[in-house]
Amino acid sequence: MTTTIEDPLALAGFGPVIPVIVLQREADAVPLARALVEGGVRVLEVTLRTPAALACIAAIAREVPQAIVGAGTVRGAADARAARAAGAAFAVSPGYTAEVGAACRELALPLLPGVATASEVMAASADGHRFLKFFPATAAGGLPMLKALAGPFADIAFCPTGGITAETAPQFLALPNVRVVGGSWLTPADAVAAGDWPRISALARAAAALRPA
C-alpha cells in the first residue's frame, strides 16, 4: 500500500536518515529501493541529476509500494511537474525560489526546500515552509550554523544534507532543530554499479538504527 505524504515534516517520522540517491540506470531502481526498504529505510530521495532519474522514480513508485519515493534536485516548475507526473510523493530542492514553492503548491506536491542562510530561511518560512533542508550542510557551517539558526528560528525544523556521514550523523541528530538527516553514504556508486544489494541493505539497517549522539 502506497503511503501518501501531505506535510513534509511527516517524512522525518519514518527514520533518522533520508538517502540521497543518484541512479544512472533504470534497471537499478527497483532492486535498490527494495534493498533500502528491506534495511528499514522507506523514504527515498532520487535526485534529478541523470537522464534516468524520472524513469527510476516512476519504476519505484509503481513496483515498490512500501517505499516513499521523492524527487531531489528540483530546481524549477518544470522539474516539479515532471516529478509529480512520474509519481513522486514529495520534492526536495537544493535552494528555494518562489517559483518552486508555487509550482509544488499547485501540484499538491509536498516540498522540502533547501536553505543555507538566515535570509533564505526567512524567504522559505514566509511562504509557509517550516521544515527545511539545510544544504550544503557541512560547507554552509555545519553544527555551529544550525545551533545559531535555532535562536531566531525556533519554529523551524531542519534536514541537514551535504557532507554528512554515518559517523557525523548522530551529532546532527542530537540538535533540537534537526529531525532527520540526508546522506549519500547509504547508496555507494560502486555498490549500485555492482548490484551489491545486500551491502546496501546492511548500510540501510545501520542508518535506520542511528541515534542522536
N, C-alpha and C positions, 0 to 999 in steps of 0.2 A: 504494500500500500504506500503510495507516494505521500510524503509529508509536505503540507503547504505552509509557507512562511509568510506572515503578514508584517511582523515587526522584526527588523534586522537583529535587534538585541536577542531575539529568541535563538539565533544561531549559536550564541555562547552557551546555551543550555545543553548542548549535545557533546561537550567535551572541551578540554583546555586548548586544543590546537586545531586550526584550520589549515590543511595542507595547501600550499600554493603550487599548482601543477602546470607544467609545460609539456604538452604532448605533440610529438612530431607525426605520429601515425594513428589513424582512426582505429586500426586493429588493436592498439594497446589500451584503448579507453575502457572497455568493459572489464577485461581481466584486472586492470589496475584498480578500478573502482571497487570491484569485488574483493580484491586483496585488502584494500583500506577498510572497507566495511567489516570484513572478517576480523580485522585487528581492532575494531571498536571505534573507528573514525568514520562518521557518516556525512559530515559537512565537507564538501569538496569544492575548491575554487579552481576552475580550469581557466587559465589565462588566455586571452585572445591575442597571443603572440605568434601563433603559427597558422598556416593555411588550413590545418586540420582541426583547429580548435572548435569551431561551431559544430562540425560533424561529430566530434568527440562528445560534446555536451549533449547533443541530440541522442547519441547512442546510449550514454549513461542514463539520461532521463527516461529513455524507452525501456532499457533492459535491466537496470539496477534500481528498482523502486525503493530499496532501503536507503539509498544514497540521496542526499540533498545537494544537488549539483548547481553551482552558480558560475557566472562568468566573471573573470577578473580582467584587468586592463581595459575596462570600459571607459573610453575617452570622449565619447560624444553620443548624440542622439541615435545615429545610425548603428553604433555598436549596441546600444541598449535595445533597439528594435530587433536587431539580428539575434541577440542573446535570448530575448523573450520568445522569438519565433522558434528558436532551437530547443526551447523547453527549460531554460534556466529558471531556477527558483529564486535567485537573488543576483544582484550585480555588485561588483566591487570596482571602485575607480582609484587610480593612483593619486589623483588630486581631486579638487572639486570645482565645478562650474555650475552656474545656474541652469545652463542648457542640459547638462547631465541630470541634474536634480529634477527639472521639469519633465524631461522625457521619461524618467523612471516613474514619476508620479502618474503621468498619463497612462503608462503601461501597467500600473499597479505592480511594478517590479521593485521589491524592497532593495534599497541601496545602502551599501556601506561605503561612504565617501572617504577619500584619502585627504589627510591634512598633515602639515609639517610645522606650521607656525600658529601663533595665537590669532593672527588676523584670519587665517584660513578656518580655524575653529569657529570664530565668530561668524564668518560667512556661511558655513555649513549649518551652524545652530540657528542662525536667523531664518533659514529655510526649513527648520523643523527637525533637523537631524541631531540626535542625542547619542548615537553610537557611531564612532568614527574610527577609521583606520589611520594609525599613526605611521607614516611612511615617508622616507626610508628610516626605519626606527633607529638603528644604531648610528647611521650617518647624520641624522637630524637631532641628535642629542641624547638618545637612549633613555636610561633610567632617570638621570637628573632632569631632563626635559619633561618627562611625564610627571615627575614629582612637582616641578614648577607649574605645570599646567593645571594641576589638581586644585590649586588655590583659587584662581579666578573662575575656573570652570568646574565647580563641584558637582554640577548636574550632568556632566559629560562622561561617558564611558568610552574606553579605547580598546582597539585591537592592534597592538603594535606588530608591524610586519617589515621585514627587510634586515637581513644580517643576524637574525635570531637563530640560535642553535639549540639542540637538545640540552646542552649544558647551561646556557644562559636563560632559557625559557622560564625556569622556576623563579628567577629573580624578577622578571617582568610580571609573572602571575601573582607575585606577592604584593604588588602595588594595589591599593584600594580602587583605583580608577581603571584598572585593566581587568577585563572579563575573560579574554581569550587572546591567544597569540596566533599569528600566521607564520608558516615556515615552509621552506622548500626541502628541508632535510628528510622528510618522510618519503620523498619520491626521487631518489638519486637518478641522474640521467643514465648512468651505466646499468643500474638495476632495471630500469624501464626498457632500455635497449636490449638487454639480455633476457627479458621476460622473467626476471627473478622475483616472482610474486611472493614466495614465502619470505624473502628478505623484507619486502615492503610491508607485509602483514606484521612481521616482527617489529619493524620500526613504528608502525601504527599502534601496536599494543603498548610499546614503551611510551609513546606520546600520549595515548589515552590515559595512562597511569600517572602522568606528571602532576605534581602538587606544588603549590607555592613554596618558595624557599623559606 
